[in-house]
Amino acid sequence: MPITPTKKIWMDGTLVDWEMATTHVLSHTLHYGTGAFEGVRAYKTPNGVAVFRLREHMDRLLRSCKILMIDVPFTLDQLCDAVVETVRVNELTEGCYIRPLVYLGYGEMGVNPLLAPTNVIIAAWPWGAYLGDDAAENGARMKISSWSRHHPNSMPTASKTVGGYVNSSLAKVEAVKAGYDEAIMLGPDGRISECTGENLFIVRDGLLISPPPSEAGALRGITQSSVVKIANDLGHQVSFEAMRRDDLYLADEAFLTGTAAEVVPIGSVDDRMVGSGKPGPITKEIQLTYFQAVRGLRPAYESWLTKV
């Protein structure tokens, strides 16, 4: 997913030119990975571009930093305003992907991060379908990774931590090199956790099931919670239950959810077709409703949108 440069990046309260948004090679986070980030999307709506669930994303960013003991020098409201301003000044009227990042900058070296300065940036640029248009339309090919998700006493799984995503990168590379679209990661107990950057649902006998984040070591997804609300509104029951890998093999339908990926059907897992191998009716219904909601075409979900 190549990055398309835009005009400005917000850095510590100031909008700077894209090419000037730099940091020192001895910045603490670059060496030790202590930092937190978010992925946010904005969409074109009938009333102009709007950011999807902005406040929830910025709140999760601050909660990640609390877990990491990073003091953020901006309030929730200031961060939300900064995202809106970054999208507006870059004239991203067709929608975009937004990357807020809290990182530890230049001035201290060593494992102890407490004396390193805190920096905050927000960038935004146009971005397409994370797993590709074909996967979004026809279903992604998935592989159970040989890499396990973190044990919660090894890495804080409730925090979207910079260094924690080395785990995801290893699983993603393994899957891509083997010819798959995405990896599914097992938790420390051998049960299903999540994908490299997405939550996961199956449909079995009309019931939607997702691994419980607190038990599976998965990040609580904002798209995941949006899909739960949409599913309930459509009359579908959702349950959070521990799942084995063979639950995926025997599912009637399956799909993954995430800000970058959005809602993507799963066509196969470990070369075993899920259901018919095509997006199922419940998956397609939820996917369509989600795409309409983020684009301002469903008044019931208007509160999820922050107009730029």
C-alpha positions in Angstrom: 0.0 0.0 0.0 2.2 2.9 -1.2 1.9 6.3 0.5 0.7 9.2 -1.6 2.2 12.4 -0.2 -0.1 15.2 0.8 0.6 18.9 1.7 0.9 18.9 5.5 1.5 16.8 8.6 0.5 17.9 12.0 3.5 17.7 14.4 3.2 18.7 18.1 0.6 21.3 17.4 2.0 22.7 14.2 1.2 21.9 10.5 4.5 21.4 8.7 5.3 20.6 5.0 5.2 16.8 4.3 8.9 16.6 3.3 9.9 18.5 6.5 8.1 16.1 8.8 11.2 14.4 10.0 12.7 13.1 13.3 16.2 12.2 14.5 17.6 8.7 13.8 18.4 8.5 17.5 14.7 8.9 18.5 13.9 6.5 21.3 10.9 4.8 19.7 13.0 3.9 16.6 15.3 1.9 18.7 13.0 0.4 21.4 9.5 0.5 19.9 7.8 2.3 22.9 5.0 4.3 21.3 1.4 4.1 20.3 -0.6 4.7 17.1 -4.0 4.6 15.6 -5.5 3.9 12.1 -8.5 6.1 11.2 -10.5 6.6 8.0 -12.4 9.5 6.6 -15.0 9.0 3.9 -16.8 11.2 1.3 -20.4 11.6 2.4 -23.3 13.6 0.9 -22.4 16.4 3.4 -18.7 16.4 2.7 -15.8 14.4 4.0 -16.3 12.9 7.5 -14.0 11.0 9.9 -15.4 7.7 11.1 -15.6 7.2 14.9 -12.9 9.8 15.5 -13.4 10.3 19.2 -13.3 6.5 19.9 -10.0 6.2 18.0 -8.3 9.2 19.8 -9.6 7.9 23.2 -8.0 4.5 22.4 -4.8 6.2 21.5 -4.7 7.9 24.9 -5.6 4.7 26.7 -2.7 2.9 24.9 -0.4 5.6 26.1 -1.6 5.3 29.6 -0.8 1.6 29.6 2.7 2.4 28.3 3.1 5.2 30.9 3.5 7.9 28.2 2.3 11.3 29.2 0.6 12.9 26.1 0.8 16.7 26.1 -2.6 17.1 24.3 -6.2 16.5 25.4 -8.7 14.3 23.7 -10.5 17.3 22.2 -7.2 18.8 20.9 -6.3 15.5 19.2 -9.7 15.3 17.6 -9.5 18.9 16.4 -6.0 18.2 15.0 -7.2 15.2 12.9 -10.0 17.3 11.5 -7.6 20.2 10.6 -5.1 17.8 9.0 -7.8 16.3 6.7 -9.2 19.8 5.9 -5.9 21.5 5.1 -4.9 18.6 2.8 -8.1 19.0 0.9 -8.8 15.2 1.1 -12.4 15.6 -0.1 -12.6 12.0 -1.4 -11.7 10.5 1.9 -8.4 9.2 3.3 -6.5 7.1 5.8 -5.3 8.9 8.9 -2.3 7.9 11.1 -1.9 9.4 14.5 1.3 8.4 16.3 2.7 9.1 19.7 6.4 8.4 19.9 9.4 9.1 22.1 11.8 11.4 20.5 15.5 12.4 20.6 17.4 13.1 23.8 17.7 9.9 25.9 19.0 6.4 25.0 18.5 3.2 26.9 15.7 0.9 27.7 14.2 3.3 30.3 11.8 5.5 28.3 10.7 7.8 31.1 13.0 10.7 30.4 12.6 10.7 26.6 10.5 13.6 25.2 7.0 12.8 23.8 6.1 13.7 20.3 2.8 13.5 18.5 2.1 13.5 14.8 -1.0 13.1 12.6 -0.7 12.3 8.9 -3.4 11.7 6.3 -3.3 10.5 2.7 -5.5 8.7 0.1 -5.6 5.0 0.6 -7.5 2.2 -1.1 -8.7 -1.3 0.0 -6.1 -2.6 2.4 -6.4 -6.3 1.3 -7.2 -5.4 -2.3 -10.4 -5.0 -4.2 -10.6 -8.7 -5.1 -10.4 -9.9 -1.5 -13.1 -7.3 -0.5 -15.4 -8.5 -3.2 -14.7 -12.3 -3.4 -13.1 -13.3 -0.2 -9.6 -13.4 1.2 -7.3 -16.4 1.4 -6.2 -16.8 5.0 -3.5 -18.9 6.7 -3.1 -19.8 10.3 0.3 -18.4 11.3 3.1 -20.2 12.9 3.6 -17.1 15.0 1.4 -16.8 18.1 -0.1 -13.6 19.4 1.5 -12.1 22.5 0.8 -13.4 25.9 -0.8 -10.5 27.8 2.0 -10.7 30.4 4.6 -10.3 27.7 3.0 -7.4 25.8 0.0 -5.3 26.7 -2.4 -6.6 24.1 -5.0 -3.8 25.0 -2.5 -1.2 23.7 -1.9 -0.5 20.1 1.9 -0.5 20.7 4.4 0.4 18.0 6.9 -2.4 18.9 4.1 -4.9 19.4 3.4 -5.0 15.7 6.7 -6.8 14.9 4.6 -9.8 15.9 2.0 -8.9 13.2 4.6 -8.2 10.6 6.2 -11.6 11.0 2.9 -13.3 10.5 2.0 -11.1 7.6 5.2 -11.8 5.7 4.9 -15.5 6.3 1.4 -15.5 4.9 2.2 -13.3 1.8 5.3 -15.3 0.9 3.2 -18.5 1.0 0.7 -16.9 -1.4 -2.1 -15.9 1.0 -3.8 -12.5 1.6 -3.6 -12.4 5.4 -2.7 -14.4 8.5 -4.8 -15.5 11.4 -3.0 -15.7 14.7 -3.6 -18.0 17.6 -3.4 -16.9 21.2 -1.0 -18.4 23.8 -3.6 -21.1 24.5 -3.7 -22.2 20.9 -7.2 -20.7 20.3 -8.1 -18.1 17.7 -7.0 -14.6 18.6 -7.2 -12.2 15.6 -5.5 -11.4 12.3 -2.4 -9.3 11.9 -4.4 -6.1 12.2 -8.0 -7.1 12.2 -10.6 -8.8 14.3 -12.4 -11.9 13.0 -16.0 -13.2 12.9 -17.5 -16.5 11.9 -21.2 -17.2 11.1 -22.4 -20.6 12.4 -26.1 -21.6 12.2 -27.1 -17.9 11.8 -25.1 -16.8 14.9 -22.1 -14.4 14.6 -19.2 -15.4 16.8 -16.0 -13.5 17.6 -13.1 -14.4 20.0 -13.4 -12.5 23.3 -10.6 -9.9 23.3 -9.8 -10.1 27.0 -9.3 -13.9 26.7 -7.9 -14.2 23.2 -5.2 -11.5 23.5 -6.8 -9.4 20.7 -7.1 -5.7 20.5 -10.7 -4.4 21.0 -11.6 -3.2 17.6 -13.6 -0.1 16.8 -14.7 -1.5 13.5 -15.5 -4.7 15.4 -17.8 -2.9 17.8 -19.4 -1.1 14.9 -20.1 -4.4 13.2 -21.6 -5.8 16.4 -24.0 -2.8 16.5 -24.9 -3.2 12.8 -25.4 -6.9 13.2 -27.7 -6.4 16.2 -29.7 -3.7 14.3 -30.1 -6.1 11.4 -31.5 -8.8 13.8 -28.5 -11.0 14.1 -27.2 -12.3 17.4 -23.5 -11.8 18.3 -21.6 -14.0 20.8 -18.1 -13.7 22.0 -16.7 -17.2 22.4 -13.4 -19.0 22.4 -12.7 -20.6 19.0 -10.4 -23.3 17.7 -8.9 -23.3 14.2 -11.4 -26.0 13.1 -14.2 -23.7 14.0 -13.0 -21.6 11.1 -12.8 -24.6 8.8 -16.4 -25.6 9.6 -18.0 -22.1 9.6 -20.8 -21.2 7.3 -19.3 -17.8 6.7 -16.4 -15.8 8.0 -15.1 -12.2 7.7 -12.6 -9.9 9.2 -13.0 -6.3 10.4 -10.6 -3.4 10.8 -10.2 0.3 10.1 -7.8 -0.3 7.2 -9.4 -3.6 6.0 -13.0 -2.4 6.7 -15.2 -5.6 6.3 -13.6 -8.3 4.2 -15.1 -11.8 3.6 -12.9 -14.8 4.2 -13.0 -17.3 1.3 -10.7 -19.9 2.7 -8.5 -20.8 5.7 -5.5 -23.1 5.2 -6.8 -24.0 1.7 -10.2 -25.1 3.1 -13.1 -23.3 1.7 -15.3 -21.4 4.2 -18.8 -22.3 3.3 -19.2 -22.1 -0.4 -15.9 -20.2 -0.7 -17.9 -17.0 -1.6 -19.1 -14.2 0.6 -22.2 -15.4 2.4 -25.5 -13.6 2.8 -25.0 -12.3 6.3 -21.4 -11.2 5.5 -22.6 -9.3 2.4 -25.5 -7.7 4.4 -23.2 -6.5 7.1 -20.5 -5.3 4.6 -23.0 -3.3 2.6 -24.5 -1.7 5.7 -21.1 -0.8 7.0 -20.0 0.8 3.7 -23.2 2.8 3.7 -22.8 3.9 7.3 -19.3 5.2 6.9 -20.3 7.1 3.8 -23.2 8.9 5.6 -26.0 6.9 3.8 -27.5 5.4 7.0 -29.0 8.1 9.2 -29.1 5.7 12.2 -25.2 5.8 12.4 -24.8 9.6 11.8 -23.3 10.0 15.3 -20.3 7.9 14.2 -19.3 10.6 11.7 -17.3 13.8 12.5 -17.7 16.3 9.6 -14.6 18.0 8.4 
